[in-house]
Amino acid sequence: MADWKQISGALVRIAVGSRTNVWGVNSGSNIYRYTNNDASPWVQIPGALSDIGAGADGTVWGVNSAGNIYRYTGDQESGHWKQISGALVRITVGSRTNVWGVNAGGNIYRYTGNDTSPWVQVPGALSDIGAGADGTVWGVNSAGN
């Protein structure tokens, strides 16, 4: 196994868009962003999420325990997060234009790029999904396939 460096903190979900775009969620649904300083690695971001996705271009999306979907707006808006219609339990972000999610029933959705009509269902059933910046998407289903 490769060498691993332990970073202080406690998370249950983690998302990495790049070396400088690392986000996590703890068991209390608190959101953290990596500071790029291992001595003081995490800054808490307002909000509460159960899963989070981060893209190489800095795009960040999340879902909360109720299935609500949010896109991070940072300092652009006072609330930090913009709710996007729909309901998901897992979300992944490869880039601004490559956002995918899975709902509680295992249905797969791809972001359309249009917040007014944000999701198109993709055939299949998954329990978790991952997307890359180059458009690559992988998933696993409830049987582990």
C-alpha positions in Angstrom: 0.0 0.0 0.0 1.2 3.5 -0.7 2.3 5.8 2.1 -0.5 7.8 3.7 -0.1 11.0 5.7 -2.8 11.4 8.4 -4.4 14.8 8.5 -6.1 15.9 11.7 -9.9 16.0 11.8 -12.8 13.5 11.5 -14.9 13.2 8.3 -17.3 10.6 6.9 -17.3 11.8 3.3 -14.6 13.5 1.3 -14.4 15.0 -2.2 -11.3 16.0 -4.1 -11.4 18.2 -7.2 -7.7 19.0 -7.1 -4.8 19.3 -4.7 -6.2 22.7 -3.6 -9.9 21.8 -3.8 -10.7 19.3 -1.0 -13.9 19.2 0.9 -15.4 17.0 3.6 -18.5 16.4 5.7 -18.4 15.0 9.3 -20.8 12.8 11.1 -22.7 15.8 12.3 -23.2 17.1 8.7 -20.8 19.9 9.2 -19.0 21.0 6.1 -15.2 21.6 5.9 -12.8 22.9 3.2 -9.1 22.1 3.2 -6.9 25.2 4.0 -3.9 23.8 2.1 -2.0 23.9 5.5 -1.7 20.5 7.2 -0.9 22.3 10.6 -4.4 23.8 10.5 -6.1 21.8 7.8 -9.8 22.6 7.9 -12.1 25.6 7.9 -15.8 25.1 8.5 -18.2 26.3 5.8 -21.8 27.3 6.9 -24.4 24.7 6.1 -25.2 21.0 6.7 -24.6 18.2 4.2 -24.5 14.4 4.1 -22.6 14.1 0.8 -20.4 16.5 -1.2 -18.7 16.6 -4.6 -15.9 18.8 -5.8 -14.6 19.5 -9.3 -11.2 20.3 -10.6 -12.5 23.7 -11.7 -13.6 24.6 -8.1 -17.2 23.7 -8.5 -18.8 22.2 -5.3 -22.2 20.6 -4.9 -23.8 18.8 -1.9 -26.8 17.0 -0.7 -28.3 17.1 2.8 -29.9 14.3 4.8 -33.4 15.3 3.5 -32.1 14.8 -0.1 -32.0 18.5 -0.9 -29.4 19.5 -3.5 -27.1 22.6 -3.2 -24.4 24.3 -5.3 -21.7 26.2 -3.5 -21.8 29.9 -4.3 -19.0 31.0 -1.9 -18.8 34.7 -1.4 -21.1 35.4 -4.3 -24.2 35.0 -2.1 -24.6 35.5 1.6 -26.1 32.0 2.1 -23.1 30.3 0.6 -25.3 27.6 -1.0 -28.0 27.8 -3.8 -30.7 25.1 -3.6 -31.2 23.3 -6.9 -34.5 21.4 -7.3 -34.5 17.6 -7.1 -33.7 15.0 -4.5 -30.5 13.0 -4.3 -28.5 11.0 -1.7 -25.2 10.9 -3.5 -23.6 13.6 -5.7 -20.3 13.8 -7.7 -18.7 16.7 -9.5 -16.2 16.4 -12.3 -16.6 20.0 -13.4 -19.2 22.7 -13.7 -20.7 20.8 -16.7 -20.2 17.2 -15.3 -22.4 16.8 -12.2 -24.1 13.5 -11.5 -26.2 12.1 -8.7 -28.1 9.1 -7.4 -31.4 9.2 -5.6 -32.7 7.1 -2.7 -34.3 4.6 -5.2 -31.0 4.2 -7.1 -32.0 6.3 -10.1 -29.2 8.1 -11.9 -29.3 11.8 -12.8 -27.1 14.1 -14.9 -27.1 17.9 -14.5 -28.4 19.6 -17.6 -26.5 22.9 -17.0 -29.9 24.6 -16.6 -31.1 25.3 -13.0 -34.7 25.7 -14.2 -34.8 22.1 -15.5 -31.7 20.7 -13.8 -31.8 16.9 -14.1 -32.2 14.3 -16.8 -32.5 10.7 -15.8 -30.0 8.2 -17.2 -30.9 4.5 -17.5 -29.6 2.2 -14.9 -29.5 1.9 -11.1 -26.5 2.8 -8.8 -25.9 3.3 -5.1 -22.8 5.5 -5.6 -21.3 7.4 -8.5 -18.0 9.3 -9.3 -17.3 11.7 -12.1 -14.0 13.1 -13.5 -13.1 16.4 -15.0 -12.7 14.8 -18.4 -16.3 13.6 -18.5 -15.5 10.0 -17.2 -18.3 8.6 -15.0 -18.1 5.4 -12.9 -20.7 3.9 -10.6 -21.4 0.9 -8.3 -24.7 -0.7 -7.6 -26.2 -2.2 -4.5 -24.8 -5.6 -5.4 -21.3 -4.2 -5.5 -21.0 -4.4 -9.3 
